[in-house]
Amino acid sequence: MAFGAIALMIGAILTADIRLPTAVVGHESSTVLVSPIGLRLLGFDG
């Protein structure tokens, strides 16, 4: 998912004139979404 977000953000920067800081926020948001999924798969009960 994180690699897909990177590809999406690069494409958006190059084609839709999205500024780099906006793309970075989008990528970091996807990382925040991936972290709980990974913890759930590991069985973390925190």
GULUMMI-384533 format. One record per residue: residue number from 1; residue in one letter; x, z, y of N, C-alpha, C, O in turn. Coordinates in nm, 2 decimals, padded with zeros to 4 digits. Layout:
# residues N
[pt NUM "A" [X Z Y] [X Z Y] [X Z Y] [X Z Y]],
...
***
This chain:
# residues 46
[pt 1 "M" [00.08 00.00 -00.12] [00.00 00.00 00.00] [00.09 00.00 00.13] [00.05 -00.07 00.22]],
[pt 2 "A" [00.20 00.07 00.12] [00.28 00.08 00.24] [00.35 -00.05 00.27] [00.36 -00.09 00.38]],
[pt 3 "F" [00.39 -00.13 00.16] [00.45 -00.26 00.18] [00.35 -00.36 00.24] [00.38 -00.44 00.32]],
[pt 4 "G" [00.22 -00.34 00.19] [00.12 -00.43 00.24] [00.09 -00.40 00.39] [00.07 -00.49 00.47]],
[pt 5 "A" [00.10 -00.27 00.43] [00.08 -00.24 00.57] [00.19 -00.30 00.66] [00.17 -00.34 00.77]],
[pt 6 "I" [00.32 -00.29 00.60] [00.43 -00.35 00.68] [00.41 -00.50 00.70] [00.43 -00.55 00.81]],
[pt 7 "A" [00.37 -00.57 00.59] [00.34 -00.71 00.60] [00.23 -00.75 00.70] [00.24 -00.84 00.78]],
[pt 8 "L" [00.13 -00.67 00.70] [00.01 -00.69 00.79] [00.06 -00.66 00.93] [00.02 -00.74 01.02]],
[pt 9 "M" [00.13 -00.56 00.96] [00.18 -00.53 01.09] [00.27 -00.64 01.14] [00.27 -00.68 01.26]],
[pt 10 "I" [00.36 -00.69 01.06] [00.46 -00.79 01.10] [00.38 -00.92 01.14] [00.40 -00.98 01.24]],
[pt 11 "G" [00.28 -00.95 01.05] [00.20 -01.07 01.08] [00.12 -01.05 01.21] [00.10 -01.15 01.28]],
[pt 12 "A" [00.07 -00.93 01.23] [-00.01 -00.91 01.35] [00.08 -00.91 01.48] [00.04 -00.97 01.58]],
[pt 13 "I" [00.20 -00.86 01.47] [00.29 -00.87 01.58] [00.32 -01.02 01.61] [00.33 -01.05 01.73]],
[pt 14 "L" [00.35 -01.10 01.51] [00.39 -01.24 01.54] [00.27 -01.33 01.58] [00.29 -01.42 01.65]],
[pt 15 "T" [00.15 -01.30 01.53] [00.04 -01.39 01.56] [-00.06 -01.34 01.66] [-00.12 -01.42 01.73]],
[pt 16 "A" [-00.09 -01.21 01.66] [-00.20 -01.16 01.74] [-00.15 -01.09 01.87] [-00.22 -01.03 01.94]],
[pt 17 "D" [-00.02 -01.09 01.89] [00.04 -01.03 02.01] [00.01 -00.88 02.02] [-00.02 -00.83 02.13]],
[pt 18 "I" [00.03 -00.81 01.90] [00.01 -00.67 01.90] [00.15 -00.61 01.93] [00.25 -00.66 01.88]],
[pt 19 "R" [00.15 -00.51 02.02] [00.28 -00.45 02.06] [00.34 -00.37 01.94] [00.26 -00.31 01.86]],
[pt 20 "L" [00.47 -00.36 01.94] [00.54 -00.29 01.83] [00.50 -00.15 01.82] [00.48 -00.10 01.70]],
[pt 21 "P" [00.49 -00.07 01.92] [00.44 00.07 01.90] [00.31 00.09 01.84] [00.28 00.18 01.76]],
[pt 22 "T" [00.22 -00.01 01.86] [00.08 00.00 01.80] [00.10 -00.03 01.65] [00.03 00.03 01.57]],
[pt 23 "A" [00.19 -00.13 01.62] [00.21 -00.16 01.47] [00.27 -00.04 01.40] [00.24 -00.01 01.29]],
[pt 24 "V" [00.37 00.03 01.47] [00.43 00.15 01.41] [00.33 00.26 01.38] [00.33 00.32 01.27]],
[pt 25 "V" [00.24 00.28 01.47] [00.13 00.38 01.45] [00.05 00.34 01.33] [00.01 00.43 01.25]],
[pt 26 "G" [00.01 00.21 01.32] [-00.07 00.17 01.21] [00.01 00.19 01.08] [-00.05 00.23 00.98]],
[pt 27 "H" [00.14 00.16 01.07] [00.21 00.18 00.95] [00.22 00.32 00.91] [00.21 00.36 00.80]],
[pt 28 "E" [00.25 00.41 01.01] [00.26 00.55 00.98] [00.13 00.61 00.94] [00.13 00.70 00.85]],
[pt 29 "S" [00.02 00.56 00.99] [-00.11 00.60 00.94] [-00.13 00.57 00.80] [-00.19 00.65 00.72]],
[pt 30 "S" [-00.09 00.45 00.76] [-00.11 00.42 00.61] [-00.02 00.51 00.53] [-00.06 00.54 00.41]],
[pt 31 "T" [00.10 00.55 00.58] [00.18 00.64 00.50] [00.12 00.77 00.49] [00.12 00.84 00.38]],
[pt 32 "V" [00.05 00.82 00.59] [-00.02 00.95 00.58] [-00.14 00.94 00.48] [-00.17 01.03 00.41]],
[pt 33 "L" [-00.20 00.82 00.47] [-00.30 00.80 00.37] [-00.25 00.80 00.22] [-00.31 00.84 00.13]],
[pt 34 "V" [-00.13 00.74 00.21] [-00.07 00.73 00.07] [-00.02 00.86 00.02] [-00.03 00.89 -00.10]],
[pt 35 "S" [00.03 00.95 00.11] [00.09 01.08 00.06] [-00.01 01.17 -00.01] [00.02 01.21 -00.12]],
[pt 36 "P" [-00.14 01.19 00.03] [-00.23 01.27 -00.04] [-00.27 01.20 -00.18] [-00.29 01.27 -00.28]],
[pt 37 "I" [-00.27 01.07 -00.18] [-00.30 01.00 -00.31] [-00.19 01.03 -00.41] [-00.22 01.06 -00.53]],
[pt 38 "G" [-00.07 01.03 -00.36] [00.04 01.06 -00.45] [00.04 01.20 -00.50] [00.07 01.23 -00.62]],
[pt 39 "L" [00.01 01.29 -00.41] [00.00 01.43 -00.45] [-00.11 01.46 -00.55] [-00.10 01.54 -00.64]],
[pt 40 "R" [-00.22 01.39 -00.53] [-00.33 01.40 -00.62] [-00.29 01.35 -00.76] [-00.33 01.41 -00.86]],
[pt 41 "L" [-00.22 01.24 -00.76] [-00.18 01.19 -00.89] [-00.08 01.28 -00.96] [-00.07 01.28 -01.09]],
[pt 42 "L" [00.00 01.35 -00.89] [00.09 01.45 -00.94] [00.03 01.58 -00.99] [00.09 01.66 -01.06]],
[pt 43 "G" [-00.10 01.60 -00.95] [-00.17 01.72 -00.98] [-00.14 01.84 -00.89] [-00.15 01.95 -00.94]],
[pt 44 "F" [-00.10 01.81 -00.77] [-00.07 01.92 -00.67] [-00.20 01.99 -00.64] [-00.30 01.93 -00.60]],
[pt 45 "D" [-00.20 02.12 -00.64] [-00.32 02.20 -00.61] [-00.30 02.28 -00.48] [-00.35 02.39 -00.47]],
[pt 46 "G" [-00.24 02.23 -00.38] [-00.21 02.30 -00.26] [-00.32 02.28 -00.17] [-00.32 02.33 -00.06]],
***
